[in-house]
Amino acid sequence: MAQTTLLIDGHIHLYPVFDLIQAIKKGRKNLLSNAKKKNINLTNAVPVLLLVERSDTNFFDELANSPEKYNQGEIKFVKAKDNLTIKVEKNSETILYIFAGRQLVTSENLEALSLISDYNVSDKEKNMDEIIPLIKNAGGITALNWAPGKWFGNRGKIINEQIEKQSPENIYIGETTMRPTVWLKPKLIKKAEQKGFRVMAGSDPLPFKGEENEIGSFGFTVEGEFDPKNPAQSMRNIFSDPTKKLTLIGKRNNIFKFSKRQYKIMGEKKEREK
């Protein structure tokens, strides 16, 4: 296995409204560009998108089982044998990897990310204490995802409890573009970092046309041994290694962009919950 620099967007949604080919091209371009700005060595670099699909979407399965509907010209989508990976090929060369994963909503209305995993559960069916071991038992990587307004009060206490009792080797903290640049780093993220928890960053594209252009705008890099023949297991091995350092790349939204996007997603959520 070769030592590889993985360029990762750690919080990806792919919605039917997206131009998928544009999402792939833009995501790859953004990841490479943002890594270059941090002087990351791109000699053996691999762009990666980690899906965290909502409970009402199943785009990974759709793409994996019906790639012919999405193949376009020289761009092809190929399901790997592990059933958790889709290789994006251009002229038969892999240019990007997409991994299955879920954004799970706990009974406390907190978000737990189940990465590189097909484990799924209905929204609010399990609490945080229940869902973390379930993700681990399914072979997934867990991240506690920060979201605007959710890490305060009683829910903040739940996150604090997890930071106190979980091992940094087993759990990550999730950050996205939806914490605007003018906001200070949340106290619980600071505390988690001080205790050794690592932060995974991602763009968190919203379900609106044009949001696919945001893919790769915020993410991270990590180095490790990556086997193209066993991509999902390689990723799990890398993320399970507590010695691996994550380097953030790209940037979060400014307050104006955040406000516009937050207003739109709150409206979409109200319509969805009617």
C-alpha angles and dihedrals in degrees: 000000000000126000102249137187107224116206104202138189099198100194114049133161120181112199130189090244090064126097094237096200090051089048091055096045094045094043092052093045094048094048093049093045095048092047091050090054088058090050091246113169106249097185093109101015125151122195113221135188117200110204119216100180123192118242091256095057133070103174095139092060091044092052094042095049100038106030092150088072090061105032110112126186110303093355115093133175116218125187113223122227091252090067089223098082136066117194116210108213130193114193088344093306118115109240100169142007127222118199127198120245145142140231101219120198113213127214087259089057093249125135123243116181118218103200128195088005141106092213111130137172133177117269115276093003095116133037123230094262090054099042100052096062090042091057091047093048089053089055096252131137114241127220127178102223120217113219132176111281096356103099096064135091117357092351090052088054090055091052090047090052090053092049089051098048105029125082119242086228091066105039139043133201116238122218128179142182087267092086100080119227093246092060117092119239108277115254092237092054089049091050092048092051091049089054091051102262113147124226123231114199130204142169098238098208113208126228096265131105111266095027089104086077088068093063111117093016091116127024145106144253131229132175125224148123107295122188113199088202092057104027101157095048090046090055093047091050092051094048092046091057108095092200094065114108120215118211117200118227132185123017145270124250123281115240094263095052092043092051092051093048094043091052091052096047093048089054091048091049092053091052092047093051096049 
